[in-house]
Amino acid sequence: MKNLRNKLSKHLWKKAKKVIPGGNMLFSKRPDVLLPDSWPTYFTKSKDSYVWDLNNNKFIDMIFLVGTNTLGYANKDIDSYIKKIIGKGIMTSLNCPEEVLLAEKLIEMHPWADMVRFCRTGGEANSVAIRIARAASGKENVAICGYHGWHDWYLASNLKNKNNLNKHLLSGLKFDGVPGKLKGTTIPFEYNNFEQLEKIVNQNNVGVIKMEVERQIKPVNNFLERVRNLASKKKVVLIFDECTSGFRQTFGGLHKHYGVYPDMAMFGKTLGNGYAITAVIGKKEIMNAAQNTFISSTFWTERIGPSAGLKTLEIMEKIKSWKILPLIGEKIINRWKEISSYHRVKISISGLVTIPSFNFDGENSLLYKTYFTQEMLKKGFLASNIIFVSISHNDKILKKYFDAFEDVFSKINKLNNENKKIKDFLEGPVCHSTFRRLN
């Protein structure tokens, strides 16, 4: 059994909360949303599907939280290339040529786009895209659907109604510090609810529509096509946020799968396989509006990000990773269904095939989720109710995962049959609710 009570991690997390607001930089990596008091929290090294904690416990990572490493941790080809790049210098008074090469590559795979701007985080890319789109449209108001980061323009959604983002991010999300004058500038709409979007556009002088192509549910009734037609008719800039969905099921954006093309799109996470690089691509007449405002940052010019992007795309294209990932995701989803049905544990499965997730049905969902994570950790897995699929989730890894998964579901079935309360078998507090990210 792994050392569930990781003293080194718990001690460091206590110190972290004293010196870092919230304890860390990313909400979804806080131990409270996974397994309070017992989550390993910190790592010393990683490779392929494996992660080692501060106590040198080795875990199989079945979460790949936030979904950056579709080609596995510490990919030897990418890392070797980046080490050579570092040896030549990563920051000077001149620009790196790799940013031009990466821009050309992204335009090549997205013929509808003409120009590219690079950032290093998804939140930055979303804000850059909104600034450019507003400048191009000449209008301030934005209609949004999905999760688009932490910046003021997005959180302004909750100024008019504090529950506006409940179905897009986190229920009860706080928005202190967001200027009140932004009230009414960002208006959420529900995925697949075209009539609602049309009404918002018509009544609010909307200049930009920003949305995720797909998250939890698939488009129905030609939803994406109708949004595209509405944007064209009303001369509204249409932006697809593909920071999460890009490069998992197509070589590029998921919009290519549906054959619906935006005016702008953003990519992140998978683009650099763990190295920080995000991209905003778009049509020339839209992107050139960046020249009429000010968008600039020192570390957007460092060399590692675009170099990692180039090498990552090279490997993806070579092995056709976007064909491998859905097959792995389908295996996971099918076995979840089989195991849960056999052991009579009711779950609801949703999400992209490359980012499948499940929820335990019923009012005690979080209790069961906590128990599942707790028991899987004992078996040597970093596991929760979501998986960002990686090509390193090979058959050998999946066999071990499914065996452990079935054993835990068998235990849950037994507890249910004996009318025992799941909370009595938790070895710590119940996990908190994390990003819902429902369209």
Beta strands, then each sheet from edge to edge (+ up, - down):
strand 1: 43-47
strand 2: 50-53
strand 3: 58-61
strand 4: 115-119
strand 5: 141-145
strand 6: 186-188
strand 7: 206-211
strand 8: 237-242
strand 9: 264-267
strand 10: 278-282
strand 11: 347-350
strand 12: 357-360
strand 13: 381-382
sheet 1: 1+ 2- 3+ 13+
sheet 2: 4+ 10- 9+ 8+ 7+ 5+ 6+
sheet 3: 11+ 12-
end
